Amino acid sequence: MNTIITGGADISVRLSETTCIWIETKKTLEDFKEGQAIGELFLINKLHLTNAMTVLTDCNDNWIIYFFMKIKDEQYIVTSRINIHHTTLAIIKQFVLEEG
């Protein structure tokens, strides 16, 4: 089943039946809309019942990642701001390996 989200993520990667990463790219840090990225995270999680991650980035040195983490039957949104793209890509890779 394909889902079209108008104005949604610029890059959508479905890595398996259980893991999906959506990357929202913006030209500048001032263009970042964190509410939109968090909303996309909830939407992916609700529609596809996947292990979802959204990433907000300018594709340079401004990256914010969001994903759900469950601790003792409580679910939390994890947010991390990272200014080194190599570190962010390593976190995304680890998320895929652990969740996928």
BELFEN-V534254 format. One record per residue. RES is the residue in three letters. SS is DSSP state (alpha for helix, beta for strand, coil for the rest). NEAR is the number of other ideal C-beta (glycine too) atoms within 8 Angstrom. Layout:
res: [RES | RES]
ss: [SS | SS]
near: [NEAR | NEAR]
This chain:
res: [MET | ASN | THR | ILE | ILE | THR | GLY | GLY | ALA | ASP | ILE | SER | VAL | ARG | LEU | SER | GLU | THR | THR | CYS | ILE | TRP | ILE | GLU | THR | LYS | LYS | THR | LEU | GLU | ASP | PHE | LYS | GLU | GLY | GLN | ALA | ILE | GLY | GLU | LEU | PHE | LEU | ILE | ASN | LYS | LEU | HIS | LEU | THR | ASN | ALA | MET | THR | VAL | LEU | THR | ASP | CYS | ASN | ASP | ASN | TRP | ILE | ILE | TYR | PHE | PHE | MET | LYS | ILE | LYS | ASP | GLU | GLN | TYR | ILE | VAL | THR | SER | ARG | ILE | ASN | ILE | HIS | HIS | THR | THR | LEU | ALA | ILE | ILE | LYS | GLN | PHE | VAL | LEU | GLU | GLU | GLY]
ss: [coil | coil | coil | coil | coil | coil | coil | coil | coil | coil | beta | beta | beta | beta | coil | coil | coil | coil | beta | beta | beta | beta | beta | beta | beta | coil | coil | coil | alpha | alpha | alpha | coil | coil | alpha | alpha | alpha | alpha | alpha | alpha | alpha | alpha | alpha | alpha | alpha | alpha | alpha | alpha | alpha | coil | coil | beta | beta | beta | beta | beta | beta | beta | coil | coil | coil | coil | coil | beta | beta | beta | beta | beta | beta | beta | beta | beta | coil | coil | beta | beta | beta | beta | beta | beta | beta | beta | beta | coil | coil | alpha | alpha | alpha | alpha | alpha | alpha | alpha | alpha | alpha | alpha | alpha | alpha | alpha | alpha | alpha | coil]
near: [2 | 3 | 6 | 4 | 8 | 4 | 4 | 9 | 10 | 5 | 7 | 9 | 8 | 7 | 8 | 6 | 3 | 7 | 13 | 13 | 14 | 16 | 12 | 15 | 8 | 11 | 4 | 6 | 7 | 4 | 8 | 11 | 9 | 8 | 6 | 9 | 15 | 11 | 8 | 14 | 16 | 8 | 10 | 13 | 11 | 7 | 7 | 9 | 5 | 11 | 11 | 14 | 13 | 17 | 15 | 13 | 14 | 12 | 5 | 6 | 7 | 9 | 12 | 14 | 15 | 13 | 12 | 11 | 8 | 7 | 5 | 3 | 3 | 6 | 5 | 8 | 9 | 9 | 7 | 7 | 6 | 11 | 6 | 7 | 11 | 6 | 8 | 13 | 8 | 8 | 11 | 12 | 8 | 8 | 13 | 11 | 7 | 6 | 8 | 9]
